Amino acid sequence: MPENSKKSPSKSSSRSSGEGRFPIDNLTYDLITVIHEKSQGLEAFDRYLKDAGEDEDCRQLFEEIRQQDEEAVKELTDALRERLESQVEEEAA
C-alpha cells in the first residue's frame, strides 16, 4: 500500500504533493485493489462451479455468491471511474 497515502487525508489528492513517490491517494488505491481481488475471486468461483458438478445446492450457492461479487465489481468500477473523472476535472480547473 502506498506509504504516503495515509499522510494525505484529502480525497482529491490524486497526485503526490511531494510527500512520497506514489501518484494516487489511498482511496483510489483501495478501489483498484478491491476490484482486483474480487475479479480474482470470480475466477475462483468458476472453478468451484465446476467442482460442484451435480450438487445443485452447492452449485446454486456458488452461482448466487458469484453473481453478488460480479455486481460488486461493477459498482466498484463505476465508483473508481467517477472518482478518476472527478479528479481529472479538479486538476483541469
Sequence and secondary structure as in RCSB ss.txt:
>XXXX:A:sequence
MPENSKKSPSKSSSRSSGEGRFPIDNLTYDLITVIHEKSQGLEAFDRYLKDAGEDEDCRQLFEEIRQQDEEAVKE
LTDALRERLESQVEEEAA
>XXXX:A:secstr
  GGGGT   TT  S  SSSS SS HHHHHHHHHHHHHHHHHHHHHHHHHHHTT HHHHHHHHHHHHHHHHHHHH
HHHHHHHHHHHHHHHHH 
